[in-house]
Amino acid sequence: MAYIRPDRLEAVKEALAEVGAPSLTVTQVSGRGSQSATEGQWRGETYTVDLHRKVKVECVVADTPVDDVVAAIADGAHTGEPGDGKVFVLPVESALQIRTGKRGPDAV
């Protein structure tokens, strides 16, 4: 699971496809970390933006080495600026493909 900048999504998708992990789920989220708050104006009112737009990318793999997937996400998302995001590696206890009934690595 990774939280990245929305504008780096295409690069991350390409990097994941290159390492053999093309399947993913993407969710639009908001959050804050090391990025500082910014101020903006809308209709004459000043407001503070302290929750930044992010994209949550979830990728479950069975046959592709986890380190390759993490490196692909990091390479695709890297800009060198605060707010590049984070990658979290979580264990998956089980999987079931609903259509076929396959379980475990075959379901992934």
Summary of the structure (lengths in Angstrom):
residues: 108
radius of gyration: 16.9
end to end distance: 15.3
largest distance: 57.1
contacts: 262
relative contact order: 0.27
helix: 27%
strand: 30%
